[in-house]
Structures are given as structure tokens and as C-alpha cells.
């Protein structure tokens, strides 16, 4: 198992630079990957490994990894054997970096949602053209997961994002997949709470129906049905009550 290097706390860099701790950590990790010429798939450790090795808060690690993921430098894998790994750093990943930027003040969650909504039509068309029976089975299972969490806004949202990531992964167009998933990554990383301005649970059945129609349209292979389902989903997403609140955790460990 690869282990992170023991090193001086990242906060030391702040005495010589105006960058945030998350930017300093991202720079430190990127430098390590470059100087040691670490290959694709090399395991850098878990988030907790990195937190302990560099002497920073969990929020600093999360933000640093978001910056590195946007730049195509690392990927984060969940589950047994998961952790932070060196990514391929292909040019189209850097396209995603240019779309997303690397600073909070340069981008907002609302901007990401707006662009993601525009890309939904392309994601649905690609999924409908290329979905296998195994893809459809996984999509249906994700809708079931959404249904189990339908009365908790944040739980439902995370299951919802997982479904949309899976839809995007079907496409052989890696540029579309990378840009779309990077947008979702940013939206999810910045979301700590969803506050509804009405009783959102009353919409539970319709929330599931809208997403079930997306999946069944993909399963049918019918592009017209897929376009109709995507339009209904977009109308729901743009008009449903509730506000996505950007996370403020990253500010907690700033000097």
C-alpha cells in the first residue's frame, strides 16, 4: 500500500505565500506527482492519510482534491481499497479545468447548474444511443436508491447526482463525460444543505416519476422519448422549490 510522505504542515507555506491552505496542499501534491513522476493509478493514500501527513483540516483536503480533480491530476475512488490516486491528466480533463476554474470567486454553484442543465440533452441522447442492458439495470437500481431517500432532500440529491453521473458514463464521448461530471463534482462538493421553501416531501412521487421516465426512455432506445423525458426533467429541476446552499466549510480553517 502506498503511503503519503511525512512532511512539514502545509500551513508553513502560508508564511511565504498568500495562497490558501487548500491551494498550498494542491500545489504540494501536484509537485510531488510531477517530481516523482508518479504513474497513472499510483495511490497517494486516503483523505485521512493526507490530512494527517500534511497537518491540515479535512475541509482543506477536500478542497485541495477538488482543485486537483478539476485539473485532471488525481481521482478519488470510494469503497474498499479506495483513496486518492494519480489520474491520467489527459488534455480533455484540462478542458474541464478551464470550464470550472479553480477559485470560488470565479464560479458559482448556480453557474454550474445552469451549464449542467444545458448538457443534459446531450447526455440523454448519448445514453439512449449507447446504453447496454447492464447500464439500464444499474440505472434502475439507482432510481430505487433515490426512492428510498425521497423524503430527505440532501440524501435524495446525492442519489440523484449518482444517477446522472451514471447516465453520463454511458457516453463514449469522453469530453462530454468529463465536463459534465466535473460540473457535478463541483456542485456536490459545495452543497451542504438543501432548504425547501415549501413541503418538498409532497413532491416525492413526482420526483421519482421524472427520473424513472429518464431511465425508461434510455432503456427504450427511442430518441424522441428521451428528448421528451429530458425536457420534463429540466422543467422540474428549474422550477422545483428549494435552494442549494454552497458549503462554507472550506473557510473554517483559513487564517
ChimeraX commands (.cxc) that place a marker at each C-alpha (Angstrom):
marker #1 position 0.00,0.00,0.00 radius 0.5
marker #1 position 1.34,3.40,-0.95 radius 0.5
marker #1 position 1.55,5.85,1.93 radius 0.5
marker #1 position 1.76,9.64,1.81 radius 0.5
marker #1 position 5.06,11.28,2.62 radius 0.5
marker #1 position 5.53,12.70,6.08 radius 0.5
marker #1 position 6.17,16.37,5.64 radius 0.5
marker #1 position 6.02,19.72,7.36 radius 0.5
marker #1 position 2.47,21.04,7.78 radius 0.5
marker #1 position 1.14,22.89,4.74 radius 0.5
marker #1 position 0.46,25.90,6.96 radius 0.5
marker #1 position 4.22,26.57,6.82 radius 0.5
marker #1 position 3.81,27.57,3.20 radius 0.5
marker #1 position 1.47,30.36,4.25 radius 0.5
marker #1 position 4.36,32.28,5.78 radius 0.5
marker #1 position 5.85,32.58,2.31 radius 0.5
marker #1 position 2.71,32.83,0.17 radius 0.5
marker #1 position -0.75,34.36,0.04 radius 0.5
marker #1 position -2.40,31.22,-1.28 radius 0.5
marker #1 position -4.97,29.40,0.85 radius 0.5
marker #1 position -4.08,26.21,2.64 radius 0.5
marker #1 position -6.09,24.16,0.17 radius 0.5
marker #1 position -4.22,25.74,-2.74 radius 0.5
marker #1 position -0.93,25.14,-0.93 radius 0.5
marker #1 position -1.79,21.48,-0.40 radius 0.5
marker #1 position -2.89,21.09,-4.01 radius 0.5
marker #1 position 0.38,22.63,-5.16 radius 0.5
marker #1 position 2.37,20.36,-2.83 radius 0.5
marker #1 position 0.66,17.21,-4.10 radius 0.5
marker #1 position 0.93,18.26,-7.74 radius 0.5
marker #1 position 4.64,18.92,-7.25 radius 0.5
marker #1 position 5.11,15.50,-5.70 radius 0.5
marker #1 position 3.33,13.80,-8.59 radius 0.5
marker #1 position 5.44,15.72,-11.11 radius 0.5
marker #1 position 8.83,15.46,-9.39 radius 0.5
marker #1 position 8.50,11.77,-8.56 radius 0.5
marker #1 position 6.94,11.06,-11.97 radius 0.5
marker #1 position 4.23,9.03,-10.28 radius 0.5
marker #1 position 2.39,6.87,-12.82 radius 0.5
marker #1 position -1.31,6.76,-13.52 radius 0.5
marker #1 position -3.07,4.77,-10.80 radius 0.5
marker #1 position -0.44,5.36,-8.11 radius 0.5
marker #1 position -2.19,5.51,-4.73 radius 0.5
marker #1 position -1.40,8.63,-2.72 radius 0.5
marker #1 position -3.31,7.44,0.35 radius 0.5
marker #1 position -6.72,8.08,1.85 radius 0.5
marker #1 position -8.08,11.52,2.66 radius 0.5
marker #1 position -7.30,10.85,6.31 radius 0.5
marker #1 position -3.73,9.82,5.38 radius 0.5
marker #1 position -3.26,13.12,3.59 radius 0.5
marker #1 position -4.85,15.12,6.40 radius 0.5
marker #1 position -2.51,13.55,8.97 radius 0.5
marker #1 position 0.59,13.75,6.77 radius 0.5
marker #1 position 0.21,17.43,5.93 radius 0.5
marker #1 position -1.29,18.65,9.20 radius 0.5
marker #1 position -4.45,20.24,7.79 radius 0.5
marker #1 position -8.20,20.09,8.37 radius 0.5
marker #1 position -10.45,17.65,6.47 radius 0.5
marker #1 position -12.07,20.58,4.64 radius 0.5
marker #1 position -8.65,21.65,3.37 radius 0.5
marker #1 position -8.01,18.16,1.99 radius 0.5
marker #1 position -11.43,18.08,0.30 radius 0.5
marker #1 position -10.93,21.46,-1.36 radius 0.5
marker #1 position -7.37,20.62,-2.46 radius 0.5
marker #1 position -8.61,17.40,-4.03 radius 0.5
marker #1 position -11.38,19.30,-5.82 radius 0.5
marker #1 position -8.77,21.59,-7.33 radius 0.5
marker #1 position -6.59,18.66,-8.38 radius 0.5
marker #1 position -9.54,16.72,-9.80 radius 0.5
marker #1 position -10.60,19.74,-11.85 radius 0.5
marker #1 position -7.07,19.88,-13.22 radius 0.5
marker #1 position -7.07,16.17,-14.03 radius 0.5
marker #1 position -4.22,15.42,-11.60 radius 0.5
marker #1 position -5.95,12.99,-9.24 radius 0.5
marker #1 position -9.06,10.88,-8.96 radius 0.5
marker #1 position -10.83,9.83,-5.76 radius 0.5
marker #1 position -12.20,6.29,-5.52 radius 0.5
marker #1 position -14.60,5.11,-2.84 radius 0.5
marker #1 position -15.08,1.69,-1.29 radius 0.5
marker #1 position -12.57,-0.93,-0.14 radius 0.5
marker #1 position -9.12,-0.19,-1.50 radius 0.5
marker #1 position -10.22,3.32,-2.39 radius 0.5
marker #1 position -8.45,6.58,-1.77 radius 0.5
marker #1 position -6.68,9.23,-3.81 radius 0.5
marker #1 position -4.94,8.11,-6.99 radius 0.5
marker #1 position -2.87,9.77,-9.70 radius 0.5
marker #1 position -5.11,10.44,-12.72 radius 0.5
marker #1 position -4.21,10.26,-16.37 radius 0.5
marker #1 position -4.13,14.05,-16.82 radius 0.5
marker #1 position -5.35,13.80,-20.41 radius 0.5
marker #1 position -5.90,17.08,-22.30 radius 0.5
marker #1 position -9.67,16.81,-22.19 radius 0.5
marker #1 position -9.53,16.78,-18.42 radius 0.5
marker #1 position -7.78,20.10,-18.59 radius 0.5
marker #1 position -10.65,21.31,-20.73 radius 0.5
marker #1 position -12.83,20.54,-17.74 radius 0.5
marker #1 position -10.41,22.57,-15.60 radius 0.5
marker #1 position -10.81,25.56,-17.90 radius 0.5
marker #1 position -14.57,25.31,-17.71 radius 0.5
marker #1 position -14.65,25.03,-13.93 radius 0.5
marker #1 position -11.73,27.22,-12.91 radius 0.5
marker #1 position -10.01,26.76,-9.56 radius 0.5
marker #1 position -11.21,29.62,-7.37 radius 0.5
marker #1 position -14.53,30.08,-5.60 radius 0.5
marker #1 position -14.85,33.69,-6.68 radius 0.5
marker #1 position -14.58,32.71,-10.35 radius 0.5
marker #1 position -17.54,30.36,-10.35 radius 0.5
marker #1 position -20.81,29.73,-8.56 radius 0.5
marker #1 position -22.95,26.68,-7.96 radius 0.5
marker #1 position -25.76,28.37,-9.89 radius 0.5
marker #1 position -23.47,28.74,-12.92 radius 0.5
marker #1 position -22.57,25.06,-12.76 radius 0.5
marker #1 position -26.20,24.01,-12.51 radius 0.5
marker #1 position -27.13,26.19,-15.49 radius 0.5
marker #1 position -24.41,24.67,-17.68 radius 0.5
marker #1 position -25.15,21.17,-16.46 radius 0.5
marker #1 position -28.82,21.63,-17.41 radius 0.5
marker #1 position -27.80,22.63,-20.93 radius 0.5
marker #1 position -25.66,19.49,-21.25 radius 0.5
marker #1 position -28.44,17.18,-20.06 radius 0.5
marker #1 position -29.90,16.87,-23.56 radius 0.5
marker #1 position -26.59,15.65,-24.99 radius 0.5
marker #1 position -26.08,13.25,-22.07 radius 0.5
marker #1 position -29.55,11.76,-22.58 radius 0.5
marker #1 position -29.10,11.39,-26.32 radius 0.5
marker #1 position -25.75,9.65,-25.88 radius 0.5
marker #1 position -27.10,7.36,-23.17 radius 0.5
marker #1 position -30.12,6.43,-25.29 radius 0.5
marker #1 position -27.91,5.59,-28.26 radius 0.5
marker #1 position -25.35,3.54,-26.36 radius 0.5
marker #1 position -26.91,2.03,-23.20 radius 0.5
marker #1 position -26.50,-1.72,-22.69 radius 0.5
marker #1 position -28.85,-3.93,-20.68 radius 0.5
marker #1 position -26.31,-3.80,-17.82 radius 0.5
marker #1 position -26.33,0.01,-17.95 radius 0.5
marker #1 position -30.13,0.06,-17.74 radius 0.5
marker #1 position -30.13,-2.35,-14.79 radius 0.5
marker #1 position -27.74,-0.10,-12.88 radius 0.5
marker #1 position -29.80,2.99,-13.71 radius 0.5
marker #1 position -32.96,1.34,-12.43 radius 0.5
marker #1 position -31.18,0.35,-9.22 radius 0.5
marker #1 position -30.13,3.98,-8.73 radius 0.5
marker #1 position -33.73,5.14,-9.12 radius 0.5
marker #1 position -34.65,2.64,-6.38 radius 0.5
marker #1 position -31.96,4.23,-4.19 radius 0.5
marker #1 position -33.44,7.65,-4.87 radius 0.5
marker #1 position -36.88,6.41,-3.90 radius 0.5
marker #1 position -35.61,5.17,-0.54 radius 0.5
marker #1 position -34.24,8.64,0.23 radius 0.5
marker #1 position -37.01,10.66,-1.33 radius 0.5
marker #1 position -38.13,12.37,1.90 radius 0.5
marker #1 position -34.71,13.71,2.79 radius 0.5
marker #1 position -33.66,16.47,0.41 radius 0.5
marker #1 position -29.89,16.09,0.69 radius 0.5
marker #1 position -29.95,12.28,0.61 radius 0.5
marker #1 position -32.18,12.41,-2.44 radius 0.5
marker #1 position -29.93,14.97,-4.12 radius 0.5
marker #1 position -26.82,12.82,-3.69 radius 0.5
marker #1 position -28.62,9.78,-5.08 radius 0.5
marker #1 position -29.88,11.97,-7.91 radius 0.5
marker #1 position -26.33,13.07,-8.75 radius 0.5
marker #1 position -25.18,9.45,-8.74 radius 0.5
marker #1 position -27.87,8.61,-11.30 radius 0.5
marker #1 position -26.84,11.47,-13.56 radius 0.5
marker #1 position -23.17,10.53,-13.30 radius 0.5
marker #1 position -24.09,7.01,-14.37 radius 0.5
marker #1 position -26.08,8.33,-17.33 radius 0.5
marker #1 position -23.11,10.42,-18.43 radius 0.5
marker #1 position -20.71,7.48,-18.06 radius 0.5
marker #1 position -22.56,5.58,-20.80 radius 0.5
marker #1 position -21.41,8.03,-23.46 radius 0.5
marker #1 position -18.31,7.16,-25.49 radius 0.5
marker #1 position -17.73,10.91,-25.78 radius 0.5
marker #1 position -15.13,11.39,-23.07 radius 0.5
marker #1 position -15.13,15.19,-23.40 radius 0.5
marker #1 position -18.85,15.35,-22.64 radius 0.5
marker #1 position -18.43,12.90,-19.77 radius 0.5
marker #1 position -15.51,14.77,-18.20 radius 0.5
marker #1 position -17.02,18.25,-18.41 radius 0.5
marker #1 position -20.42,17.08,-17.18 radius 0.5
marker #1 position -19.07,15.07,-14.24 radius 0.5
marker #1 position -16.68,17.87,-13.21 radius 0.5
marker #1 position -19.68,20.18,-13.01 radius 0.5
marker #1 position -21.48,17.64,-10.81 radius 0.5
marker #1 position -18.35,17.24,-8.68 radius 0.5
marker #1 position -18.26,20.98,-8.02 radius 0.5
marker #1 position -21.99,21.20,-7.29 radius 0.5
marker #1 position -21.85,18.28,-4.86 radius 0.5
marker #1 position -18.66,19.43,-3.15 radius 0.5
marker #1 position -20.17,22.85,-2.48 radius 0.5
marker #1 position -23.56,21.63,-1.25 radius 0.5
marker #1 position -24.04,21.18,2.48 radius 0.5
marker #1 position -27.79,21.63,2.75 radius 0.5
marker #1 position -30.95,21.94,0.65 radius 0.5
marker #1 position -33.64,24.08,2.20 radius 0.5
marker #1 position -37.12,23.90,0.68 radius 0.5
marker #1 position -39.45,26.89,0.78 radius 0.5
marker #1 position -42.46,24.55,0.81 radius 0.5
marker #1 position -43.14,20.97,1.87 radius 0.5
marker #1 position -40.83,19.31,-0.65 radius 0.5
marker #1 position -41.87,15.82,0.51 radius 0.5
marker #1 position -45.26,16.38,-1.14 radius 0.5
marker #1 position -43.46,16.17,-4.49 radius 0.5
marker #1 position -41.86,12.82,-3.65 radius 0.5
marker #1 position -43.82,10.66,-6.08 radius 0.5
marker #1 position -43.30,13.11,-8.93 radius 0.5
marker #1 position -39.59,13.42,-8.18 radius 0.5
marker #1 position -39.23,9.67,-8.68 radius 0.5
marker #1 position -41.52,9.60,-11.71 radius 0.5
marker #1 position -39.48,12.25,-13.54 radius 0.5
marker #1 position -36.24,10.30,-13.09 radius 0.5
marker #1 position -37.84,6.94,-13.78 radius 0.5
marker #1 position -39.03,8.33,-17.13 radius 0.5
marker #1 position -35.44,9.35,-17.93 radius 0.5
marker #1 position -34.23,5.81,-17.33 radius 0.5
marker #1 position -37.06,4.11,-19.18 radius 0.5
marker #1 position -36.58,6.41,-22.17 radius 0.5
marker #1 position -32.92,5.36,-22.27 radius 0.5
marker #1 position -33.97,1.71,-21.98 radius 0.5
marker #1 position -36.35,2.11,-24.93 radius 0.5
marker #1 position -33.67,3.42,-27.27 radius 0.5
marker #1 position -36.22,5.96,-28.52 radius 0.5
marker #1 position -34.51,9.33,-29.05 radius 0.5
marker #1 position -37.80,11.22,-29.24 radius 0.5
marker #1 position -38.95,9.73,-25.92 radius 0.5
marker #1 position -35.55,10.55,-24.41 radius 0.5
marker #1 position -35.78,14.18,-25.54 radius 0.5
marker #1 position -39.29,14.47,-24.08 radius 0.5
marker #1 position -38.19,12.95,-20.77 radius 0.5
marker #1 position -35.18,15.29,-20.63 radius 0.5
marker #1 position -37.39,18.35,-21.20 radius 0.5
marker #1 position -39.74,17.25,-18.42 radius 0.5
marker #1 position -36.78,16.69,-16.10 radius 0.5
marker #1 position -35.29,20.09,-16.89 radius 0.5
marker #1 position -38.62,21.84,-16.29 radius 0.5
marker #1 position -38.88,20.09,-12.93 radius 0.5
marker #1 position -35.27,20.86,-11.98 radius 0.5
marker #1 position -35.60,24.53,-12.85 radius 0.5
marker #1 position -38.95,25.07,-11.13 radius 0.5
marker #1 position -38.91,22.77,-8.11 radius 0.5
marker #1 position -38.87,24.62,-4.77 radius 0.5
marker #1 position -35.74,24.69,-2.69 radius 0.5
marker #1 position -32.33,26.29,-2.64 radius 0.5
marker #1 position -28.92,24.69,-2.87 radius 0.5
marker #1 position -26.62,26.31,-0.38 radius 0.5
marker #1 position -22.87,26.49,-1.08 radius 0.5
marker #1 position -20.74,24.89,1.59 radius 0.5
marker #1 position -18.79,27.17,3.86 radius 0.5
marker #1 position -16.58,24.54,5.49 radius 0.5
marker #1 position -13.52,25.46,3.44 radius 0.5
marker #1 position -13.44,28.87,5.07 radius 0.5
marker #1 position -13.27,27.40,8.56 radius 0.5
marker #1 position -9.52,26.74,8.55 radius 0.5
marker #1 position -8.40,29.90,6.77 radius 0.5
marker #1 position -6.05,32.09,8.80 radius 0.5
marker link #1:1,2 radius 0.2
marker link #1:2,3 radius 0.2
marker link #1:3,4 radius 0.2
marker link #1:4,5 radius 0.2
marker link #1:5,6 radius 0.2
marker link #1:6,7 radius 0.2
marker link #1:7,8 radius 0.2
marker link #1:8,9 radius 0.2
marker link #1:9,10 radius 0.2
marker link #1:10,11 radius 0.2
marker link #1:11,12 radius 0.2
marker link #1:12,13 radius 0.2
marker link #1:13,14 radius 0.2
marker link #1:14,15 radius 0.2
marker link #1:15,16 radius 0.2
marker link #1:16,17 radius 0.2
marker link #1:17,18 radius 0.2
marker link #1:18,19 radius 0.2
marker link #1:19,20 radius 0.2
marker link #1:20,21 radius 0.2
marker link #1:21,22 radius 0.2
marker link #1:22,23 radius 0.2
marker link #1:23,24 radius 0.2
marker link #1:24,25 radius 0.2
marker link #1:25,26 radius 0.2
marker link #1:26,27 radius 0.2
marker link #1:27,28 radius 0.2
marker link #1:28,29 radius 0.2
marker link #1:29,30 radius 0.2
marker link #1:30,31 radius 0.2
marker link #1:31,32 radius 0.2
marker link #1:32,33 radius 0.2
marker link #1:33,34 radius 0.2
marker link #1:34,35 radius 0.2
marker link #1:35,36 radius 0.2
marker link #1:36,37 radius 0.2
marker link #1:37,38 radius 0.2
marker link #1:38,39 radius 0.2
marker link #1:39,40 radius 0.2
marker link #1:40,41 radius 0.2
marker link #1:41,42 radius 0.2
marker link #1:42,43 radius 0.2
marker link #1:43,44 radius 0.2
marker link #1:44,45 radius 0.2
marker link #1:45,46 radius 0.2
marker link #1:46,47 radius 0.2
marker link #1:47,48 radius 0.2
marker link #1:48,49 radius 0.2
marker link #1:49,50 radius 0.2
marker link #1:50,51 radius 0.2
marker link #1:51,52 radius 0.2
marker link #1:52,53 radius 0.2
marker link #1:53,54 radius 0.2
marker link #1:54,55 radius 0.2
marker link #1:55,56 radius 0.2
marker link #1:56,57 radius 0.2
marker link #1:57,58 radius 0.2
marker link #1:58,59 radius 0.2
marker link #1:59,60 radius 0.2
marker link #1:60,61 radius 0.2
marker link #1:61,62 radius 0.2
marker link #1:62,63 radius 0.2
marker link #1:63,64 radius 0.2
marker link #1:64,65 radius 0.2
marker link #1:65,66 radius 0.2
marker link #1:66,67 radius 0.2
marker link #1:67,68 radius 0.2
marker link #1:68,69 radius 0.2
marker link #1:69,70 radius 0.2
marker link #1:70,71 radius 0.2
marker link #1:71,72 radius 0.2
marker link #1:72,73 radius 0.2
marker link #1:73,74 radius 0.2
marker link #1:74,75 radius 0.2
marker link #1:75,76 radius 0.2
marker link #1:76,77 radius 0.2
marker link #1:77,78 radius 0.2
marker link #1:78,79 radius 0.2
marker link #1:79,80 radius 0.2
marker link #1:80,81 radius 0.2
marker link #1:81,82 radius 0.2
marker link #1:82,83 radius 0.2
marker link #1:83,84 radius 0.2
marker link #1:84,85 radius 0.2
marker link #1:85,86 radius 0.2
marker link #1:86,87 radius 0.2
marker link #1:87,88 radius 0.2
marker link #1:88,89 radius 0.2
marker link #1:89,90 radius 0.2
marker link #1:90,91 radius 0.2
marker link #1:91,92 radius 0.2
marker link #1:92,93 radius 0.2
marker link #1:93,94 radius 0.2
marker link #1:94,95 radius 0.2
marker link #1:95,96 radius 0.2
marker link #1:96,97 radius 0.2
marker link #1:97,98 radius 0.2
marker link #1:98,99 radius 0.2
marker link #1:99,100 radius 0.2
marker link #1:100,101 radius 0.2
marker link #1:101,102 radius 0.2
marker link #1:102,103 radius 0.2
marker link #1:103,104 radius 0.2
marker link #1:104,105 radius 0.2
marker link #1:105,106 radius 0.2
marker link #1:106,107 radius 0.2
marker link #1:107,108 radius 0.2
marker link #1:108,109 radius 0.2
marker link #1:109,110 radius 0.2
marker link #1:110,111 radius 0.2
marker link #1:111,112 radius 0.2
marker link #1:112,113 radius 0.2
marker link #1:113,114 radius 0.2
marker link #1:114,115 radius 0.2
marker link #1:115,116 radius 0.2
marker link #1:116,117 radius 0.2
marker link #1:117,118 radius 0.2
marker link #1:118,119 radius 0.2
marker link #1:119,120 radius 0.2
marker link #1:120,121 radius 0.2
marker link #1:121,122 radius 0.2
marker link #1:122,123 radius 0.2
marker link #1:123,124 radius 0.2
marker link #1:124,125 radius 0.2
marker link #1:125,126 radius 0.2
marker link #1:126,127 radius 0.2
marker link #1:127,128 radius 0.2
marker link #1:128,129 radius 0.2
marker link #1:129,130 radius 0.2
marker link #1:130,131 radius 0.2
marker link #1:131,132 radius 0.2
marker link #1:132,133 radius 0.2
marker link #1:133,134 radius 0.2
marker link #1:134,135 radius 0.2
marker link #1:135,136 radius 0.2
marker link #1:136,137 radius 0.2
marker link #1:137,138 radius 0.2
marker link #1:138,139 radius 0.2
marker link #1:139,140 radius 0.2
marker link #1:140,141 radius 0.2
marker link #1:141,142 radius 0.2
marker link #1:142,143 radius 0.2
marker link #1:143,144 radius 0.2
marker link #1:144,145 radius 0.2
marker link #1:145,146 radius 0.2
marker link #1:146,147 radius 0.2
marker link #1:147,148 radius 0.2
marker link #1:148,149 radius 0.2
marker link #1:149,150 radius 0.2
marker link #1:150,151 radius 0.2
marker link #1:151,152 radius 0.2
marker link #1:152,153 radius 0.2
marker link #1:153,154 radius 0.2
marker link #1:154,155 radius 0.2
marker link #1:155,156 radius 0.2
marker link #1:156,157 radius 0.2
marker link #1:157,158 radius 0.2
marker link #1:158,159 radius 0.2
marker link #1:159,160 radius 0.2
marker link #1:160,161 radius 0.2
marker link #1:161,162 radius 0.2
marker link #1:162,163 radius 0.2
marker link #1:163,164 radius 0.2
marker link #1:164,165 radius 0.2
marker link #1:165,166 radius 0.2
marker link #1:166,167 radius 0.2
marker link #1:167,168 radius 0.2
marker link #1:168,169 radius 0.2
marker link #1:169,170 radius 0.2
marker link #1:170,171 radius 0.2
marker link #1:171,172 radius 0.2
marker link #1:172,173 radius 0.2
marker link #1:173,174 radius 0.2
marker link #1:174,175 radius 0.2
marker link #1:175,176 radius 0.2
marker link #1:176,177 radius 0.2
marker link #1:177,178 radius 0.2
marker link #1:178,179 radius 0.2
marker link #1:179,180 radius 0.2
marker link #1:180,181 radius 0.2
marker link #1:181,182 radius 0.2
marker link #1:182,183 radius 0.2
marker link #1:183,184 radius 0.2
marker link #1:184,185 radius 0.2
marker link #1:185,186 radius 0.2
marker link #1:186,187 radius 0.2
marker link #1:187,188 radius 0.2
marker link #1:188,189 radius 0.2
marker link #1:189,190 radius 0.2
marker link #1:190,191 radius 0.2
marker link #1:191,192 radius 0.2
marker link #1:192,193 radius 0.2
marker link #1:193,194 radius 0.2
marker link #1:194,195 radius 0.2
marker link #1:195,196 radius 0.2
marker link #1:196,197 radius 0.2
marker link #1:197,198 radius 0.2
marker link #1:198,199 radius 0.2
marker link #1:199,200 radius 0.2
marker link #1:200,201 radius 0.2
marker link #1:201,202 radius 0.2
marker link #1:202,203 radius 0.2
marker link #1:203,204 radius 0.2
marker link #1:204,205 radius 0.2
marker link #1:205,206 radius 0.2
marker link #1:206,207 radius 0.2
marker link #1:207,208 radius 0.2
marker link #1:208,209 radius 0.2
marker link #1:209,210 radius 0.2
marker link #1:210,211 radius 0.2
marker link #1:211,212 radius 0.2
marker link #1:212,213 radius 0.2
marker link #1:213,214 radius 0.2
marker link #1:214,215 radius 0.2
marker link #1:215,216 radius 0.2
marker link #1:216,217 radius 0.2
marker link #1:217,218 radius 0.2
marker link #1:218,219 radius 0.2
marker link #1:219,220 radius 0.2
marker link #1:220,221 radius 0.2
marker link #1:221,222 radius 0.2
marker link #1:222,223 radius 0.2
marker link #1:223,224 radius 0.2
marker link #1:224,225 radius 0.2
marker link #1:225,226 radius 0.2
marker link #1:226,227 radius 0.2
marker link #1:227,228 radius 0.2
marker link #1:228,229 radius 0.2
marker link #1:229,230 radius 0.2
marker link #1:230,231 radius 0.2
marker link #1:231,232 radius 0.2
marker link #1:232,233 radius 0.2
marker link #1:233,234 radius 0.2
marker link #1:234,235 radius 0.2
marker link #1:235,236 radius 0.2
marker link #1:236,237 radius 0.2
marker link #1:237,238 radius 0.2
marker link #1:238,239 radius 0.2
marker link #1:239,240 radius 0.2
marker link #1:240,241 radius 0.2
marker link #1:241,242 radius 0.2
marker link #1:242,243 radius 0.2
marker link #1:243,244 radius 0.2
marker link #1:244,245 radius 0.2
marker link #1:245,246 radius 0.2
marker link #1:246,247 radius 0.2
marker link #1:247,248 radius 0.2
marker link #1:248,249 radius 0.2
marker link #1:249,250 radius 0.2
marker link #1:250,251 radius 0.2
marker link #1:251,252 radius 0.2
marker link #1:252,253 radius 0.2
marker link #1:253,254 radius 0.2
marker link #1:254,255 radius 0.2
view
